Amino acid sequence: MTMKTITIDHLARVEGNGGLMVTIDGQAVTEVKFLINEGPRLIERLSVGKTPEEDVSLVPRICAICTLSHKNAVLRAIENALGVKVPPKVTLLRELMHLGEFIESHSLHLYYLALPDYVGFPNAIAMASRFPLEVKIALEMKQFGNHIMKILSGRFIHGENPVIGGFGRYPTKEELLFIKARAIQFMPFVHKTTEIFCSLPYPDIPEDETIFACCEPGDGEYGLWGEEILISTGEKIHRDDYCKLTNEFLVPHSTAKRSRYQGKTYTVGAQARVNLLGERLKGEAKRMLSRFYNDRWKRNPLFQNAAQAIEIMYCFERIPEVVDEILKYPEDPGIVGYSAKNGQGTGLVEAPRGLLIHHYEIENGRVTYADIITPTAQNAEEIERYCLLAAQKLLEQGKEDLIKDRLELIVRAFDPCISCSTHIVEIKKMDGTLWEDKLKQFKATNPVIIGLGNLSYGDDKAGLVIVQELKAEGLADIYSEEEVVENETFWTEVEGRPILFVDALNFGAEPGRITLVPLTQLLWNSSLTHRLMPTLLSWLSPETIKKAYLLGIQPLSIQNGSLSQPVAQAIEKVVDILKK
């Protein structure tokens, strides 16, 4: 049986641009990659040199989906660093705006991204033909969450009203009473939401034990922030020791860092919060959880959806309580000032998708170090593990045709927040020769061909050898890396033309395997270290880069020496196609 690669280039109905690649060798799933196709976050580096006030405005722009989670996290971190203690009314108002974001985010995910999978529709628009009331009121629920964020933050995206030490403007009594009344009005639909998502027939593949982590709110309460991290192993980690949990590292196929706890994957998010803190719930949320909860909530990632529904109930019950507490403080406090110029602090909050960590170090009134760890970055390893388990189990059961849909179901349950975009899914099964047809098609566009590599290092010379042989055949527009890397005139002349780079590329296949991929997929998350890469970014427009492809040959070795036999044979195949 040949090796197959199932590729979901663009995951549909997730927040951002991501994909999945599953490699199957015979009856074994050998690899699953959760691909983050976005450029790397540079916010941490941009924070350096900023004042605390500038930093509080800057860092929430990481994300327009979880903007207030980032706002609360950076405020808590900076205030911890500078010794700022805000009055109770400020804390309560920040909680209220956080509840608004949870309602907005959870309702969007459950009804518009997740539910279509379970009722047989490709998207929410199609689903509206059968469930018009649910789609309409879910949208109203989302708009209510937006309204709360706008009132408290000034805008529901990237609002500037919350500041270090307080708020620029405080909501009026009338605005708060409207929020309370509207939350109570929604309760019948909130009950229906919990019924729907806790009763869905979640498949039993995949199911496996895992570790959960979330904020410890303290005082035996269910809450959305705290000073410690609670782990299902029983350990508690103080906010400033967060690295004991996250242990960040890099992988070649993603621009997002990864985390493992003591070498093991772990889950953050609604499922983690409900499993670790669910006994602290009160009212209808407690009753609904008692009714529906079972051990599968601890083992099956699809129950993230059920847990989010329970949290929607929690939010709507909590809002009237918070408003009543706020109204006990009729006077609006001023902004708490500070005089400290140095310090370091960490802020822990629960974003809708899970534990969010911000850490800053400040010297002489300027940020000197920033570290931001998002929920999706922590869940990435867990997503890959559960996808591998599901793919392997379905393969063993002879249900390979179900793999693609099941993996998308898993990823959507985790509700990854990559950025704000959605795409249509495309699936390809590759038999190892698809590159030939793609290369022939690309050759017809008359591309400029550039060989990359180093003649001194074994298979790393593959791209340069291909260029040498094509030049010997008398072909035009063939160049080696050294001929063009510092040649600004060259890059000006090829602007707008299709470009084919050829190189040795480690993409985890057998030696001599050939692949042809868009350069944009490799530019940010590959092992390429050529001097040519910064040149491309400096001199070529994004439109030209999008037209470029890289033909990669899997090397056997890039140590000193000659070409390996598999790579030499691959070179012959490539040259034969390009010279015709």
Summary of the structure (lengths in Angstrom):
residues: 580
radius of gyration: 26.4
end to end distance: 31.9
largest distance: 85.2
contacts: 1978
relative contact order: 0.14
helix: 49%
strand: 18%
